[in-house]
Amino acid sequence: MKTFEKPVLILHGDGDGIVDMSYSERASETYPDAEFHILSDGGHAFHGESFQEAVHYITAYLQGLQCIK
């Protein structure tokens, strides 16, 4: 991960019972250019409000990347 230089978006639900939050936290600290968000009431898959929150972060992230080529 340390050598991967492109931007990375990491989204993790605070209710994920499959992947511990520490993995995403460590990844966000390891990637040189990472944006990390914790989704409230999100599980391993995002549904309902956490899905809408994920879409918001993804859309904003991708719009920001359009300026970077």
C-alpha positions as semicolon CSV with decimal commas, in nm:
position;residue;x (nm);y (nm);z (nm)
1;M;0,000;0,000;0,000
2;K;0,282;0,241;0,077
3;T;0,394;0,238;-0,286
4;F;0,046;0,292;-0,433
5;E;0,046;0,662;-0,512
6;K;-0,301;0,717;-0,657
7;P;-0,587;0,856;-0,443
8;V;-0,791;0,606;-0,242
9;L;-1,134;0,641;-0,082
10;I;-1,208;0,416;0,215
11;L;-1,560;0,388;0,358
12;H;-1,629;0,171;0,662
13;G;-1,954;0,115;0,847
14;D;-1,932;0,150;1,224
15;G;-2,154;-0,158;1,255
16;D;-1,947;-0,385;1,028
17;G;-1,940;-0,726;1,196
18;I;-1,719;-0,886;0,929
19;V;-1,420;-0,652;0,890
20;D;-1,283;-0,481;1,199
21;M;-1,252;-0,102;1,176
22;S;-0,882;-0,126;1,257
23;Y;-0,812;-0,261;0,906
24;S;-0,957;0,048;0,741
25;E;-0,792;0,278;0,992
26;R;-0,454;0,118;0,925
27;A;-0,509;0,131;0,548
28;S;-0,598;0,501;0,566
29;E;-0,274;0,567;0,754
30;T;-0,066;0,355;0,514
31;Y;-0,183;0,481;0,174
32;P;-0,001;0,807;0,091
33;D;-0,321;0,969;-0,042
34;A;-0,623;0,825;0,139
35;E;-0,956;0,974;0,237
36;F;-1,131;0,774;0,511
37;H;-1,490;0,805;0,633
38;I;-1,684;0,608;0,891
39;L;-2,051;0,558;0,803
40;S;-2,294;0,581;1,093
41;D;-2,507;0,270;1,138
42;G;-2,340;0,111;0,836
43;G;-2,272;-0,259;0,828
44;H;-2,047;-0,454;0,595
45;A;-2,285;-0,363;0,312
46;F;-2,449;-0,023;0,308
47;H;-2,829;0,004;0,307
48;G;-3,076;0,284;0,362
49;E;-2,923;0,592;0,521
50;S;-2,567;0,453;0,522
51;F;-2,603;0,379;0,149
52;Q;-2,704;0,740;0,084
53;E;-2,411;0,859;0,294
54;A;-2,177;0,633;0,093
55;V;-2,315;0,769;-0,236
56;H;-2,255;1,123;-0,109
57;Y;-1,890;1,050;-0,025
58;I;-1,830;0,861;-0,350
59;T;-1,985;1,135;-0,564
60;A;-1,791;1,412;-0,390
61;Y;-1,470;1,210;-0,412
62;L;-1,508;1,139;-0,783
63;Q;-1,598;1,500;-0,859
64;G;-1,280;1,609;-0,683
65;L;-1,075;1,362;-0,886
66;Q;-1,201;1,509;-1,213
67;C;-0,971;1,804;-1,150
68;I;-0,672;1,571;-1,113
69;K;-0,542;1,406;-1,430
